[in-house]
Amino acid sequence: MTWEVHAAREAFPRFAGEWDRLNETLFGGHPFFDSRFVGPLLKHFATGDEFLCIERSDGPKGRITGALIAQPQGYGRWVSFRPSQAQITAVLLDDAERLATLLPALPGFAWTIELIAIDPRFAPCMEKMNRTAHVSAQAYTIGIDGALAFDGYWSQRPKNLRANLRRYFNRLDQEFGGFSLIRHARPEDMDEAVTRFGTIESSGWKGKAGTAVAPDNTQGSFYAEIMESFAHAGQAAVYELRVGDRLAASRLMIENADLSIILKTTYDETLARIAPGRLQLNRVIEDRLTNHPGQTLEFYTNATRDQREWATFGCTILNVQIFRRAFFSTAFAVLKSLRNALPGASMPGEPPEGVIVDTCTGLETLREAGLDLSGLSREKPIEASTEWFELLQRSVFAGDAGVRYHYMADDKRVTALLPTRHTGLRVRKIEALGNFYTSLYAPLKTDESDSDALKHLLAHVAAHRGGAHLMRFAPMDPDSPAFYELYDHLLAIGWTPFRFFCFGNWYLKIERNWEDYLKHRSANLRSRIKRKTRRFTEEGGVLEVVSDPRRVDEAISAFQEVYSASWKIPEPFPEFVPALIRQLASSGALRMGIAWLRGRPVAAQLWIVTDSTASIYKVAYHEGFASYSPGTVLTAHLMQHVIDRDRVSEVDFLIGDDDYKKIWMNHRRERWGIVAYNPLTFIGCILLLREMLARWVKSVLVKAEPHALPQPESHPSFKDK
């Protein structure tokens, strides 16, 4: 693959066809990436130093396989072209790793490029870029699932939102006698519709700030051009809410077959008492869900708490800074953290008014204070719940004085929680509350939590544990917003973070049923399941799945009998697994598989089913019955159960790259962690230098053996798991 660069404004029309082909192939023709949108962006807002970067497969005449637009910022730094009118940035590539080859092709010596406002749903996967990229959260956008019927959608909105809208509609009827919603979609109507939009916007606060759309400014020309262009293909609409003969609110939208995007919205601020923008949004959503079924409605805004009430889903928009080599990534992180740690540097401000940030040693303390914790436990994994951390504290860390829960709360509920464990005397550590029982760690947050909640919590943690040298959070999903936020906020409070590899995670995406799944397994596995199941059954073997809380003691006894006769070492915390089984049974998540032969349990597996995911947590079989392959037989039985009866969409084998997991699963992802050092302490500096030296030595060794496959760096705590 080779890259070539062209002056963007002049060259883009020549490559527009290939640009649209890539957009259609990779991202279904996203409207924001369409040449009808990007071309006018360059025409109206480019400064002349933008470069169109084109990737070809085989030299100058090869097929175009990638494209993006970038501009220099000086001193070897580059940034993607993204005027404020573009809510997300187009990176038309199918593999993010090829971005590293772009940097040497840019004019001068380019050591980094920052891609601003990346929608991870419509961008190459950044997971493999962990060593040479910094990923941070830019905004949290929202949308509405187009498969919903409006009545069902609206009935699921918060009670207060629905009540407020009824009140506004009643007020509108009383004062104005009603309203009308008009949808303009003809190309010849777009210019005047944008002019009317600008007239309203210019009369409000944006007009005073000089940022409003107007017929005689660049923004007005830009929006008129793209709206007319999309309207020619039936892909644009301007919705106007009229009260009598007054235009009360206006909304510009563009679309494709799958997406409908709100470009801009404005309303007459003198009518704020009837909330015309909200009334219009209600009617626009009704029109889109009723007359354009299946089309996802995208807001593409940094959603406020009020705006999130309208949404059925959300997505974190990312900033991704890619470095030429891992050395530049490390040096940048170190220098940035040192700058943030200097006296006078900008540090996290105070939490919002009425919000407290504090620490406790047990969650029961918060409940006794009348604080609601229920909004924290909405994620899919069982580990992302307050119940999980309390179970760990009771069964694993009982009596441990280092357990701490750092929390953010208002007067009624806890909105963010960072469970940690403080250890060490000489080297003072702050670590994620977890151990080898933990397959996935994440701070807990409510949907309405402040976007800087983790930053405030980390600043509080650092202050609470005065002079701490090290923080460590693992294992985590490297593509999760929590991972990006922790890394970014650690930098912001003056600590120096590094990513490290924990383990591989094999999982299965379910598309149809058990028969279809089995058809796509290897012939050897299918034959083994058939032969071993037949023999096991002929010998009187019985397979069952226990989920009934009334049989939980029997299931625990069977599991413990099998476990004690297996190859596995005894559980170091014998109370944990039985307590977990009881907790799962009470919540309906337990799937305990037991294989019985001649009246005794010979294999047992603990599976957990939550929110369409089955997680394989513990497996064991009696070594004296290994010839019957009871583990294989029981795994097949449980797999069929969760696929056909529970109808899960994913099966997760959790921790490790064991060879046998690849036989059953079809996808692999990774779990990573973050370790950060305090550069303002002597020990923190020593640890930081040791980390940097170790990474430098590793990079040198990789270069010295160019034919060896480089492996991701692994933290000592995970090497022998």
Protein Blocks (a to p, Z undefined) as FASTA:
>chain_A
ZZddddfklmmmmmmmmmmmmmmmmnoopaklpmklmmmmmmmmpgoiaccddddfeojk
lccfbdcddddebjhiacddddfklmbdcdddfbfklmmmmmmmpgcjdfbdcdehiafk
lcccfklmmmmcccddfbdcddddfkbcfklmmmmpcfklmmmmmmmmmmmmmmnopacd
dddfbfklmmmmmmmmmmmmmmmmmlmnopaccfkbmklmmmmmmmmmmmmnopaccddd
dehjacfbdcdddddfkbccdfbdcddfklmmnommlmmmmmmmmmmmmmmghiacdfkp
addfklmmmpcbdcddddddddfbfklmmmmmmmmmmmmmpghiacdddddehiacdddf
bfklmmmnopafklmmmcfblklcfklmmmmmmmmmgoiakbccdddddfkbcfbdcddd
dedjklccddddddfklmbdcddddfkbcfklmmmmmmmmmmmmgoiabdcdddddfkbm
klmmmmmmmmmnopacddddfbdcdddddfbbmklmmmmmcfklmmmmmmmmmmmmmnop
acdddfbfklmmmmmmmmmmmmmmmmbdcdfblmlmmmmmmmmmmnopaccddddeehia
fbdcddddeehiacdfbgcddfklmmnommlmmmmmmmmmmmmmnopabdcehjajbfkl
mmmmmbdcdddddddddfkbfklmmmmmmmmmmmmmmmmmmmmmmmbccdddddfklmmZ
Z
